[in-house]
């Protein structure tokens, strides 16, 4: 009789119960020898859960069964095949049964070639699923108990700003300063997008890859930084040191909700605060990289006042974390507000007169193809699975596994971060046709529009502006 042997083990089961791949194979081979059965092939799934059928070894077994390449499927225990009642019955009845293939479980001592074996399959499948549900419940209870006791909830990958040590989170000083800065800037009115840009422009200190929008949003929403342990939306007092105050955390949550509602009202524009002046928050200094700020001079006798844009590095009220790229101080001049704004409006007026420029600029660079990143990600995940297979088959030592696994996981994290950033950028691209239509609808010129409309138009069209003493670089939102 041609017999297909199927073995499966998860790393947790191997550690706790000794269900090693080699032990299962050894016992099943001896059983075949005693029955005088010929082993057709051994199908293995090391390190895979039994909660679903998404397993390479099982899929190969199913494919061979449908081609009727063997007469019997032999497993060490029923739950090695599956822990799902539905999947177990599907495999035994709809896959093996239809092809006349018997199913034998060594540990339960039955096979489907007998009436009693067929009856027992349904009963044991129910208990296999019951055990799985109990495991899930025990894990959930364990996590709840851990949260209530204030222990760390994520030891595999600690939140940015902490490291996991002896069952708890310990502050990483440099990273913690960045976390606090993110909260401070957000509560002072800076958008998440601008916080991200500032951190990346300064070299994403403390982080190996560039900051994506989602990572900063997750930090602002993470109660761990306020000293809490969280489980299923419930907060418990944690044992670790907080990075931000509880007041700052809860105020941030309210602000996140407010800004989200505002964003929906403004056609998904995430800008939380309306800048008073046209170019506020859009400009950066080409010499030192600092942001530009508005500088208002004293009111004159006629009621007017000089309004200037200047590099923030000249201000005595600079934040402590601002980095001076020029050790001798920034030499950027101040700029008359009206002149600078008119220079920008002049460029927008050119676009209004000839909207084809927008189309041309939007086609100067093609969209970033994320497909190559997706393929690389699949290759790395496949490498990781093979690495675990080699370790479980005792072909490489644990030390080698850890070294290679760490390298692969680091590369996976970097690619996932890059993909997230690329997808976010693609999602944030403004519709070219919509912009062209809006400019075409302006009856005379942008100069005749009210100041607020000019300001809104500038913010729809311009991503950022880099200002040098002799020139400006305008980065448009429609430029890919």
LODO-266201 format. One line per 2 residues: number of its first residue (from 1); their letters; for each residue x, y, z of C-alpha. Coordinates in Angstrom, 2 decimals, padded with zeros to 5 digits. Layout:
<kolfis>
NUM> A> X Y Z; ...
</kolfis>
This chain:
<kolfis>
1> XX> 000.00 000.00 000.00; 001.39 003.40 -001.02
3> XX> 001.41 005.67 002.03; 001.90 009.42 002.23
5> XX> 003.23 010.58 005.59; 002.30 014.08 006.75
7> XX> 004.04 015.80 009.67; 003.62 019.28 011.12
9> XX> 004.96 021.14 014.10; 004.92 024.73 015.33
11> XX> 007.94 026.10 017.19; 005.84 026.56 020.36
13> XX> 004.65 022.93 020.29; 008.16 021.68 019.64
15> XX> 009.48 023.58 022.66; 006.67 022.60 025.04
17> XX> 005.61 019.12 023.97; 008.54 017.66 022.06
19> XX> 006.62 017.15 018.80; 009.77 017.35 016.72
21> XX> 009.62 016.59 013.01; 012.18 013.77 013.29
23> XX> 010.32 012.08 016.17; 007.06 012.06 014.23
25> XX> 008.71 010.71 011.08; 010.55 008.00 013.00
27> XX> 007.37 006.67 014.65; 005.34 006.83 011.44
29> XX> 008.02 004.98 009.44; 008.13 002.23 012.06
31> XX> 004.33 001.96 011.88; 004.51 001.60 008.07
33> XX> 007.20 -001.08 008.41; 005.03 -003.01 010.89
35> XX> 002.05 -002.81 008.51; 004.22 -003.62 005.49
37> XX> 003.22 -000.34 003.84; 005.45 001.44 001.31
39> XX> 006.23 005.07 002.12; 005.43 007.02 -001.05
41> XX> 006.61 010.43 000.21; 006.95 012.46 003.41
43> XX> 005.26 015.86 003.42; 006.52 018.32 006.05
45> XX> 005.28 021.62 007.45; 007.75 022.72 010.16
47> XX> 006.82 025.91 011.98; 003.27 026.23 010.57
49> XX> 000.04 026.62 012.51; -002.75 024.08 012.19
51> XX> -005.48 026.71 012.32; -005.63 027.01 008.52
53> XX> -004.64 025.11 005.34; -002.17 027.69 004.06
55> XX> 000.83 025.36 004.38; 003.23 024.35 001.57
57> XX> 003.57 020.73 002.68; -000.19 020.26 003.04
59> XX> -000.84 021.89 -000.33; 001.64 019.49 -001.96
61> XX> -000.11 016.57 -000.22; -003.52 017.71 -001.51
63> XX> -002.15 018.12 -005.05; -000.70 014.60 -005.01
65> XX> -003.93 013.18 -003.54; -005.98 014.66 -006.39
67> XX> -003.67 012.85 -008.81; -004.25 009.63 -006.86
69> XX> -000.53 009.03 -006.26; -001.01 007.11 -002.98
71> XX> -003.61 004.99 -001.15; -003.34 006.19 002.46
73> XX> -002.46 009.35 004.39; -000.75 008.71 007.73
75> XX> -000.33 011.29 010.51; 001.00 011.07 014.05
77> XX> -002.04 012.80 015.55; -005.28 014.23 014.15
79> XX> -004.44 017.82 015.08; -001.24 017.53 013.00
81> XX> -003.50 017.60 009.95; -005.64 020.49 011.22
83> XX> -007.07 022.07 014.36; -010.13 023.27 012.48
85> XX> -013.17 020.98 012.42; -014.26 022.38 009.08
87> XX> -010.82 021.92 007.47; -010.38 018.42 008.92
89> XX> -013.68 017.15 007.53; -013.05 018.86 004.20
91> XX> -009.64 017.17 003.79; -010.78 013.71 004.88
93> XX> -014.14 013.63 003.07; -013.84 016.01 000.09
95> XX> -010.16 015.53 -000.78; -009.01 012.08 000.39
97> XX> -012.43 010.35 000.45; -013.38 011.34 -003.10
99> XX> -010.20 009.72 -004.40; -010.71 006.57 -002.33
101> XX> -007.73 007.44 -000.09; -007.86 006.25 003.53
103> XX> -006.79 008.44 006.43; -004.97 006.95 009.43
105> XX> -004.00 008.61 012.71; -001.38 006.73 014.70
107> XX> -002.02 008.31 018.10; -005.82 007.91 018.04
109> XX> -005.51 004.37 016.57; -008.17 004.53 013.89
111> XX> -008.51 004.82 010.13; -011.27 005.90 007.80
113> XX> -011.35 002.59 005.96; -013.51 001.26 008.84
115> XX> -017.03 002.45 009.81; -015.89 003.16 013.37
117> XX> -012.99 005.26 012.06; -015.33 007.37 009.92
119> XX> -017.59 008.05 012.92; -014.68 008.91 015.18
121> XX> -013.25 011.43 012.72; -016.18 013.80 013.21
123> XX> -016.06 013.46 017.00; -012.30 013.99 017.28
125> XX> -012.37 016.92 014.88; -014.81 018.65 017.23
127> XX> -012.45 018.14 020.17; -009.45 019.31 018.15
129> XX> -011.24 022.58 017.42; -012.38 022.85 021.06
131> XX> -008.75 022.58 022.17; -007.78 025.33 019.74
133> XX> -010.50 027.63 021.08; -009.37 026.90 024.65
135> XX> -005.79 027.77 023.73; -006.95 031.08 022.27
137> XX> -008.99 031.81 025.40; -006.07 030.98 027.70
139> XX> -003.76 033.24 025.65; -006.31 036.06 025.83
141> XX> -006.63 035.65 029.60; -002.84 035.61 029.90
143> XX> -002.55 038.87 027.98; -005.26 040.46 030.12
145> XX> -003.45 039.37 033.28; -000.20 040.75 031.92
147> XX> -001.82 044.10 031.15; -003.45 044.31 034.59
149> XX> -000.10 043.66 036.26; 001.45 046.49 034.25
151> XX> 003.90 044.32 032.32; 005.14 045.00 028.79
153> XX> 002.68 043.83 026.13; 005.10 043.57 023.18
155> XX> 008.46 041.97 023.87; 009.25 040.86 020.30
157> XX> 009.31 044.42 018.94; 009.35 047.14 021.59
159> XX> 007.77 050.53 020.81; 010.17 053.14 019.46
161> XX> 011.64 054.89 022.51; 011.93 051.74 024.61
163> XX> 013.86 048.49 024.74; 012.58 045.27 026.33
165> XX> 014.56 044.18 029.38; 013.68 041.66 032.11
167> XX> 009.97 041.67 031.37; 009.57 045.43 031.16
169> XX> 010.22 048.47 028.97; 013.33 050.55 029.59
171> XX> 013.70 054.02 028.06; 016.13 054.55 025.17
173> XX> 017.19 058.21 025.83; 017.72 059.44 022.25
175> XX> 014.61 057.75 020.90; 012.57 058.99 023.88
177> XX> 013.55 062.59 023.10; 012.23 062.14 019.56
179> XX> 008.95 060.65 020.85; 008.50 063.62 023.20
181> XX> 009.30 065.98 020.36; 006.61 064.36 018.17
183> XX> 003.98 064.89 020.87; 005.16 068.47 021.58
185> XX> 005.15 069.49 017.91; 001.77 067.94 017.27
187> XX> 000.17 069.69 020.24; 001.76 072.98 019.16
189> XX> -000.13 072.74 015.87; 002.28 071.00 013.50
191> XX> 000.74 068.42 011.16; 001.91 064.80 011.11
193> XX> 003.14 065.26 007.55; 005.38 068.16 008.53
195> XX> 006.67 066.33 011.61; 007.59 063.45 009.33
197> XX> 009.35 065.76 006.86; 011.30 067.52 009.61
199> XX> 012.52 064.24 011.11; 013.57 062.83 007.75
201> XX> 015.32 066.03 006.68; 017.37 065.89 009.88
203> XX> 018.48 062.34 009.03; 015.80 060.28 010.86
205> XX> 018.01 060.12 013.97; 017.50 056.98 016.06
207> XX> 015.73 055.18 013.21; 017.43 053.10 010.52
209> XX> 014.86 053.89 007.84; 012.97 057.07 006.97
211> XX> 009.89 057.93 008.98; 006.60 057.05 007.26
213> XX> 003.41 058.96 008.10; 001.81 055.90 009.69
215> XX> 004.64 055.37 012.21; 004.28 058.89 013.59
217> XX> 000.49 058.53 013.71; 000.90 055.26 015.66
219> XX> 003.25 056.89 018.17; 000.70 059.61 018.89
221> XX> -001.95 056.94 019.48; 000.22 054.65 021.65
223> XX> -000.74 054.75 025.35; 002.54 053.04 026.28
225> XX> 004.29 056.41 026.10; 002.03 057.75 028.87
227> XX> 002.95 054.85 031.16; -000.01 052.60 030.36
229> XX> -000.38 048.93 029.42; -003.21 048.40 026.93
231> XX> -005.31 045.36 026.09; -008.46 045.41 023.94
233> XX> -008.88 049.20 024.21; -008.65 049.08 028.04
235> XX> -005.85 050.95 029.80; -004.00 049.75 032.89
237> XX> -001.24 051.41 034.88; 002.12 050.14 033.58
239> XX> 005.31 049.39 035.47; 007.52 051.26 032.99
241> XX> 008.54 054.92 033.01; 006.40 057.24 030.91
243> XX> 007.91 059.44 028.18; 005.00 061.91 028.01
245> XX> 002.49 062.96 030.64; -000.96 061.43 030.79
247> XX> -002.41 064.89 030.23; -000.38 065.27 027.01
249> XX> -001.47 061.82 025.81; -005.20 062.35 026.39
251> XX> -005.07 065.87 024.93; -003.40 064.36 021.86
253> XX> -006.19 061.80 021.48; -008.80 064.55 021.54
255> XX> -006.79 066.59 019.03; -006.43 063.57 016.72
257> XX> -010.19 063.14 016.72; -010.82 066.84 016.11
259> XX> -008.36 067.01 013.24; -009.79 063.89 011.65
261> XX> -013.27 065.38 011.65; -011.87 068.62 010.24
263> XX> -010.07 066.66 007.53; -013.33 065.05 006.36
265> XX> -015.00 068.43 006.22; -012.22 069.78 004.05
267> XX> -012.22 067.04 001.43; -009.73 064.88 003.29
269> XX> -007.26 067.75 003.69; -005.40 066.76 006.89
271> XX> -004.20 070.29 007.68; -005.47 070.88 011.25
273> XX> -004.81 074.61 011.54; -005.47 077.30 008.96
275> XX> -002.31 079.34 008.56; -002.93 083.08 008.70
277> XX> -000.37 083.90 006.01; -000.08 082.46 002.53
279> XX> 003.33 080.76 002.78; 003.42 079.90 006.49
281> XX> 004.75 076.38 007.05; 005.60 075.85 003.36
283> XX> 009.06 077.41 003.22; 012.44 076.14 004.29
285> XX> 015.82 077.85 004.20; 018.09 076.67 001.39
287> XX> 021.19 077.56 003.44; 020.59 075.90 006.82
289> XX> 017.41 073.87 006.26; 015.36 075.54 009.02
291> XX> 011.74 076.51 008.53; 010.73 080.07 007.71
293> XX> 008.61 082.12 010.08; 006.64 085.34 009.89
295> XX> 008.31 088.40 011.41; 005.99 091.37 012.11
297> XX> 007.55 094.78 012.73; 006.05 097.52 014.92
299> XX> 002.88 099.23 013.71; 003.58 102.55 012.00
301> XX> 001.74 105.82 012.62; -000.40 105.24 009.51
303> XX> -001.51 101.87 010.91; 000.58 099.77 008.52
305> XX> 003.44 097.50 009.47; 006.29 095.73 007.72
307> XX> 005.75 092.00 007.32; 008.71 089.74 006.63
309> XX> 009.44 086.06 006.12; 012.72 085.01 007.75
311> XX> 014.70 081.89 008.55; 013.71 080.56 011.99
313> XX> 017.39 080.11 012.92; 017.55 083.91 013.42
315> XX> 014.89 083.76 016.14; 015.93 083.82 019.80
317> XX> 012.94 081.61 020.53; 014.22 078.62 018.59
319> XX> 013.43 075.15 019.89; 016.33 073.35 021.52
321> XX> 016.14 070.48 019.04; 016.57 072.64 015.90
323> XX> 019.80 071.68 014.11; 022.07 074.38 012.67
325> XX> 023.65 073.03 009.55; 025.87 076.11 009.28
327> XX> 028.14 076.25 012.38; 028.83 079.95 011.78
329> XX> 025.13 080.83 011.75; 022.68 081.16 008.88
331> XX> 023.30 084.01 006.45; 019.82 083.96 004.90
333> XX> 018.34 087.46 004.49; 014.78 088.39 005.43
335> XX> 012.23 088.71 002.64; 009.42 091.16 002.18
337> XX> 006.17 089.20 002.58; 004.31 090.87 -000.26
339> XX> 007.19 090.48 -002.73; 007.70 086.81 -001.92
341> XX> 003.99 086.01 -002.11; 003.66 087.83 -005.42
343> XX> 006.59 085.85 -006.82; 004.74 082.63 -005.97
345> XX> 001.46 083.94 -007.38; 003.30 084.78 -010.60
347> XX> 004.30 081.14 -011.02; 000.72 080.02 -010.35
349> XX> -000.55 082.57 -012.89; 001.69 080.92 -015.51
351> XX> 000.01 077.60 -014.72; -003.44 079.20 -015.00
353> XX> -002.65 080.65 -018.42; -001.22 077.38 -019.68
355> XX> -002.60 074.42 -017.68; -000.76 072.02 -020.01
357> XX> 002.35 072.77 -017.91; 000.76 070.84 -015.06
359> XX> 000.20 067.84 -017.31; 003.79 068.01 -018.55
361> XX> 005.27 068.31 -015.05; 003.13 065.45 -013.76
363> XX> 004.52 063.21 -016.51; 008.18 064.11 -016.03
365> XX> 008.64 061.17 -013.70; 006.71 057.90 -013.80
367> XX> 004.96 056.50 -010.77; 007.17 054.42 -008.52
369> XX> 006.61 050.76 -009.29; 006.02 048.95 -006.00
371> XX> 005.87 045.55 -007.72; 009.63 044.95 -007.41
373> XX> 009.43 045.65 -003.68; 006.50 043.23 -003.32
375> XX> 008.44 040.49 -005.14; 011.49 041.06 -002.94
377> XX> 009.29 040.89 000.15; 007.90 037.50 -000.93
379> XX> 011.43 036.24 -001.58; 012.57 037.29 001.89
381> XX> 009.56 035.68 003.56; 010.27 032.51 001.61
383> XX> 013.91 032.63 002.76; 012.73 033.00 006.33
385> XX> 010.46 029.96 006.03; 013.26 027.87 004.53
387> XX> 015.59 028.99 007.30; 013.12 027.79 009.93
389> XX> 012.75 024.51 008.02; 016.51 023.97 008.12
391> XX> 016.63 024.65 011.85; 013.68 022.35 012.63
393> XX> 015.25 019.64 010.46; 018.41 020.11 012.58
395> XX> 020.52 021.07 009.58; 021.69 024.41 011.08
397> XX> 022.38 025.37 014.72; 020.20 027.84 016.62
399> XX> 022.96 030.48 016.65; 023.14 030.47 012.85
401> XX> 019.33 030.67 012.69; 019.24 033.76 014.93
403> XX> 021.98 035.59 012.99; 020.40 034.96 009.57
405> XX> 016.87 035.56 010.82; 017.84 038.93 012.32
407> XX> 019.35 040.04 009.00; 016.30 038.94 006.96
409> XX> 013.80 040.50 009.37; 015.71 043.79 009.30
411> XX> 015.55 043.83 005.49; 011.84 042.94 005.57
413> XX> 011.16 045.81 007.99; 013.06 048.24 005.75
415> XX> 011.15 047.19 002.62; 007.78 047.30 004.40
417> XX> 008.59 050.82 005.62; 009.57 051.85 002.09
419> XX> 006.40 050.31 000.62; 004.25 052.07 003.18
421> XX> 005.91 055.37 002.34; 005.50 054.86 -001.42
423> XX> 001.85 053.86 -001.10; 001.19 056.83 001.14
425> XX> 002.78 059.18 -001.40; 000.70 057.67 -004.21
427> XX> -002.48 058.00 -002.13; -001.71 061.65 -001.39
429> XX> -001.22 062.66 -005.05; -003.65 065.41 -006.02
431> XX> -005.78 064.82 -009.09; -004.14 066.62 -012.01
433> XX> -007.43 067.08 -013.87; -009.05 068.56 -010.76
435> XX> -006.26 071.13 -010.39; -006.38 072.04 -014.08
437> XX> -010.15 072.48 -013.89; -009.90 074.70 -010.78
439> XX> -007.31 076.97 -012.40; -009.34 077.17 -015.62
441> XX> -012.39 078.32 -013.64; -010.57 081.48 -012.43
443> XX> -012.15 084.19 -014.58; -009.46 086.88 -014.64
445> XX> -006.21 086.14 -012.79; -004.99 084.82 -009.43
447> XX> -004.00 088.37 -008.47; -007.67 089.45 -008.34
449> XX> -008.70 086.67 -005.93; -009.28 087.47 -002.24
451> XX> -006.25 086.74 -000.05; -007.86 083.67 001.59
453> XX> -008.62 082.14 -001.81; -005.06 082.82 -002.98
455> XX> -003.75 081.18 000.20; -005.95 078.08 -000.27
457> XX> -004.89 077.80 -003.91; -001.21 078.01 -002.99
459> XX> -001.64 075.23 -000.40; -003.44 073.00 -002.87
461> XX> -000.75 073.40 -005.52; 002.52 073.60 -003.55
463> XX> 004.14 070.90 -001.45; 007.02 073.03 -000.16
465> XX> 009.33 075.88 -001.14; 013.11 076.03 -000.63
467> XX> 014.34 079.62 -000.49; 017.89 080.66 -001.44
469> XX> 019.18 084.26 -001.53; 019.11 084.32 -005.34
471> XX> 016.36 081.84 -006.22; 013.45 079.66 -005.06
473> XX> 012.69 075.99 -005.65; 008.94 075.37 -005.79
475> XX> 007.97 071.73 -005.33; 004.48 071.18 -006.75
477> XX> 002.08 068.54 -005.44; 001.43 067.22 -008.93
479> XX> 005.10 066.51 -009.63; 005.58 062.77 -009.25
</kolfis>
